[in-house]
Amino acid sequence: MNTDAELESQIDQWRGYVRCHRVISSVDIDEMEGHLRDQVSDLSAVGLTAAEAFLVAVKRMGNLDAISREFAVEHSDRLWKQLMLMPATSEPETAPPKRELSVVLALAVSAGLAVKAGLEWLPELALARNISLFVLPFLTGYFAWKRKMTVRGAAALVAPFAVAALLLNLFPFVDNGSTEVIAAIHAPIALWFVVGLAYVGGDWRSHRRRMDFVRFTGEWVVYMTLLALGGGVLIGLTVGAFASLDLDVEWVVEQWILPFGAAGALLVAAWLVEAKQNVIENIAPVLTRVFTPLTTLMLLALLAAFAAARSVVGVDRDLLILMDLILVIVLGLLLYAISARDPLAPPDLFDKLQLVLVVSALAVDVLMLTAMASRIAEFGFTPNKVTALGLNLVLLVNLVWSVRLGLSFVRGRCGFGAVERWQTSYLPVYGGWAALAVIALPPAFNFV
């Protein structure tokens, strides 16, 4: 039997999948592997290469064994997809690139018009509350169109935006109250999960599709940042050039370019992420590997500073807010790194570094919770404190479980598959907390 490195690697991946996804004894796995190797040997004897023999053997076992078939379905992006899956399960055909770009540009212009109308007709705080309603419905519509969702499925996506619009505009917020600010901050977070529902084509039960959305979110943020930086430089150079000619174009930038540019960038960034899906290498994973060690060093330095201070009771409020933002970024790095990783590849140095990052973040989160508890005990509850406390508790649960699963994976106990499944199933907690901040907190603290 051909036992070259590629064949052994494929069999190891199949064996690892069986071991991690079913409660099966080692003896049974050995027996199943023996059948698989016999099939490969017989097929190699009639002239197939080792890789070809493995693919055909997995197909044959898939007809008899549900686990092997589940293995192929779970990893349908690999070559054995064509051998295992029926045509009915294939991905829908995508729209021609030129037609898709036309749709994206039309939606981008529409989003820009909506933002421009909001700037003209709404006061500042009302605009802040509704800004996500001016852009995210168009992004949702793009994915609903691209995924060829049914009319009924696409219509269901309208309901969350309608409910959010009613809550954000009919609720009697107190002028300049903190609950209005909280609602404005959390509304786009809650509605982002509606975008996710459109992204997965309504198939929210699919583990693979949910992880695709996690990956998309990380890359979308990177592309948005790059577009913002590039656009800022271009606008600055343009304004400077006109200023040298004694022409003031700042009003054009403020009233037209920024509203349409910001709204359009959201759609264009999403299109760029979709357009480059078939590219082997892209910048987002590279940036993740760069910022993970840098963020780890920053967290360790902060822990050393807290240790030198010997107390977190008097931590400044602004520092608490900044640390929460850093912890959210850390969790974002973790989520994206998990979603972009081959789940069957063995642990490496970067995985161990990620574990150090998560442990450091967990220690910082515990310190922040201690500081928050002391402030609440001294000054009492406020909407801001309730929101911050809830966010840190959500972060605590994620970080604790991530440490547990990361340790399991690094120690070679099938932990990474568990991490991947857990992260996708736990993601709705963030949307639920954001929805709670929009729906439950305003009536609870309406007097503020």
C-alpha positions, 0 to 999 in steps of 0.5 A, a space after each residue: 500500500 502506498 504510504 506516502 506523507 500526503 496519504 498518511 496526512 489525509 488518513 490522520 485527518 479522517 481519524 482525528 475527525 472520527 475521534 473528536 466527533 463521536 464517542 468511539 473506542 480506539 479499537 473501533 476506530 482502528 477497525 474502521 481505519 483498517 477498512 479504509 486502508 484496505 480500500 486504498 490498497 485495492 484501488 492503488 493496485 488497479 493504478 490509482 494514485 494514493 490521493 485518488 485512492 483515498 478520495 474514492 475510498 472515503 466515498 465508498 465508506 460514506 455510502 456505508 458509514 454515516 461518520 465518514 459521510 459526515 466527515 466529507 460534508 463537514 469539510 465540503 470545501 475540500 477536493 472530496 466534495 465532488 466525490 461525496 456530495 450530491 449535486 443538490 448540495 452544491 453552492 448556488 451559482 454566483 452573479 456575474 462580476 459586472 452585474 454584482 458590482 452594479 448592484 453594489 454601487 446602486 446599493 452604496 448610492 442608496 445608502 449614501 442618499 439615506 445618510 444624507 437625508 438623515 443629516 438634513 432632517 434629523 437632529 444630532 442624537 436622533 441621527 446617531 440612534 438611526 445611523 445603522 438603519 440608514 446603511 445596514 438594510 442595504 448591506 442586508 439586501 446585498 447578501 439576500 440578493 447574492 445568496 438568492 434568498 426566497 421572497 419570504 426569507 428576505 421579507 423576514 429580514 425586514 422585521 428586525 429593522 422595523 422593530 428597531 426603527 420603532 423602538 429607537 424613534 417612538 420611545 420617549 428618551 430623556 433629552 441628553 440621557 445616558 440610555 439614549 447613548 447606550 441604545 445608539 451604541 448597541 443598535 448597530 451591534 444587534 442589527 449586525 446579526 440580521 446582516 449575518 442571517 442574510 449572509 448565511 442565506 437564512 441557514 443559521 443552523 449551519 456551523 460552516 456558514 456561521 464560521 464564514 460570517 465570523 471570518 467575513 466580519 473580521 476581514 470586513 473590519 480590516 477592509 473598512 479600516 484600509 478604505 478609511 485610511 486611504 480615503 482620509 489621505 486622499 481627501 486630505 490631499 485634495 483639500 490641501 490642493 484646492 486650498 493652495 488655489 484659494 478654493 474652499 472645498 471643505 463644505 463639499 467634503 462635509 456635506 457630500 463626500 463624507 456621507 456618501 463615502 462612509 456609507 458606500 465604503 460599508 458596501 464596497 468593503 463587503 463586496 471586496 471580501 466576497 470578491 477575493 474569497 478564492 484568493 489563497 492569501 489575503 491581508 487579514 490573516 497576516 494582520 492577525 498574526 502581527 497584532 496578536 503578539 503585539 496585543 499580548 505584549 500590551 496586555 502583559 505590560 498593563 498587568 505589570 502596571 496594575 501589579 505595581 499599583 497594587 490596587 484597582 479600586 481607584 481605577 479611572 472610569 475612562 481607563 475602564 472604558 478603554 480596557 473594555 474596548 481592548 478586550 473586545 478587540 482581543 476577542 475579535 482577534 481570537 474569533 477571526 483566528 479560529 474561523 480562518 484556521 484549518 480545524 484539522 491542522 495540529 497546534 503550532 506556536 501561534 496557537 500557544 501564543 493565542 492561549 497566552 493572549 486569552 489568559 492575559 485578557 482573562 486576567 485583565 477582565 477579572 481586574 476590570 470586574 473588580 474595579 466595576 464592583 467597587 464603583 457600583 458598591 460606592 456610587 450605585 447602579 447607572 445605565 452605563 455601569 449596567 451595560 459595562 458590567 454586562 459586557 464584561 460578564 459576557 467577555 468573562 464567559 467567553 474568555 474562560 471557556 476559550 482558555 479551557 478549550 485552548 488548553 485542550 487543543 494545545 495539549 492535543 485533546 481535540 480541543 480546536 474542533 470544540 472551540 470552533 463549534 462553541 464559538 459559533 453557537 455562543 455568538 448570539 449572546 452578543 446580539 442578545 446583550 445588544 438587543 437587551 441594551 436597546 430594548 430593556 435598559 431604556 424603560 428601566 432607566 428612563 428617568 436618567 
